Amino acid sequence: MIPLTQAIAGTFLLWILHQWYAFETMKRKLSAIPTIGSSNFILGYFHSLRFAFNGHELVAEGYKKYPGGLFKLRTPATTSGWIIVGSGTEIVEDIRRGSSDHLSFFAAMSDSHGSRWVGGIRDGSNDSPTEPYHFDVVRLSLTRSFPSRFDDICDEISASVGDMFGHSSAWNGVPLVRSLVPVIARTTNRLFIGLPLCRDREFLSGTQRFTSGRVATANVLQLVPGALKPLVGKLISPVATALRELEPILGPIIRERLHQDAVQGAERADRPKDLISWLLDFSPPEKRNVEDIIFRIISLNFVSVHTTSITIANALFDLAAHPKYLAPLRAEAEGAVEQYGWTKEAMNKMRGLDSFLKESSRMRGTGSTSMTRKVLRDFTLSNGITLPAGSVVGIASRGLHHDSEKYEDPLKFDGFRFLRLREKEEGGELKYQMVSLHHDYLLFGHGRSACPGRFFAVNEAKAVMAHILLNYDIKFPEGVTSHPAGKWFSASYTPHPSAQLLVRKRV
Ligand code: HEM
């Protein structure tokens, strides 16, 4: 009999050898691509931890050294231990054109969020091009339906901003991101599942716990060596807890909807027009069950609430830092609402606000990379370099957004930059809208997997901003004069969670 300690040591050694072999094989395949940092197996592991805490600086270094080209970095966020980062129009366009058989956003996210270890994959496998059907629900049903629900959306914005910012005409400090998350969670869920659930504390805290749990789990899994990921993922996964907590709240509604659909059919006039109905319209028979529908509702909360809250928080901090924009944006919002009411048409007329939000996201956004794709089959770029199957590629979006070749005076905040371009350039009216996709602006990615929720997100963000502009004065607390520094983890950015904004109700 081999003693237990020797068996453990032997297994560990075998695992190290396997890791080393996989690492060297991928390194050889990526040899045409220069490395930022170390490509030594041991040193590279420590370097990959540096990526977890300082990824944006490494990406910025690579962007500067290899403009318009590719570089690679060690990262704990991918299964191969490498991420390839590209820049320049040619590479962005190559990735945009890549077919779903070759490049997959879903597989890249499943890897970096550790979905295979936390029980998050409901469609296909980790390496399958099959994307979850709820992406199509957002692309089609949600995007078509939200304009007719704009009354509800604005009603929830008014109620939730009032609850978070208060109604006092004296200055009052609010931690901005923490105050906006419940506003966006309520507003988004007013569209997703309506009243009264969108205000239900248990429902909101359950979805929020799931979201923060998913982010924390993904971050922890990045730091855990590969062999331990399945065990650690299972131990700390927030999925089972969220399903258990939300079953008593959502379960009866979903069961009743399934029952009514079975008895009366899905075409009945009184069928609610909400996310549950839209999901049931798209779900294959084997996935028409309570647990699966709850999982998709919380997954859509996960992708939508924080991204939109961060976008609005960035813009409000920029507004406090550049108060000269307050008067023109207010006048624009007042005029649009007077003429069109709180409708999507009014939001379309707020072109200055569209430009302001877009510029704010260009300056900060949600991270330093975008268009992340897992390579499912060898993929050759127009520069002749082949990205091997199993590798992960992304674009250095922040570098691109701050590049003087792409934007004039790129580090200067210019709130009406995109408005001017929209008015000046032929074809600019469409090209420079915040929702428009372009190889020089990657807040929402680009191509087939570009964010399908962007039409709703931009209109929701504009409605929140317009509501705040018309009903509140805002400024920084004493002593703060510029946009507060945010926080980075890996390549993701979030405004500082405790940074404050002073608000008071306008009288
Ligand atoms: C300002 C807020 C938002 C930002 C900045 C944002 C950003 C992004 C980005 C960068 C991607 C990946 C695109 C790519 O790699 O090409 C993405 C994908 C996605 N987003 Fe958003 N998003 C936002 C809001 C939303 C909302 C509100 C929803 C849902 C209602 C949503 C649903 C999705 C989905 C389902 C995907 C996966 C798309 C696919 O792979 O086909 N997002 N988003």
Boltz pocket constraint, residues with backbone or C-beta under 6 A from the ligand:
constraints:
  - pocket:
      binder: B
      contacts: [[A, 105], [A, 106], [A, 131], [A, 134], [A, 135], [A, 138], [A, 142], [A, 300], [A, 303], [A, 304], [A, 305], [A, 307], [A, 308], [A, 311], [A, 366], [A, 370], [A, 371], [A, 372], [A, 442], [A, 443], [A, 444], [A, 445], [A, 446], [A, 447], [A, 448], [A, 449], [A, 450], [A, 451], [A, 452], [A, 453], [A, 454], [A, 456], [A, 457], [A, 458]]
      max_distance: 6.0
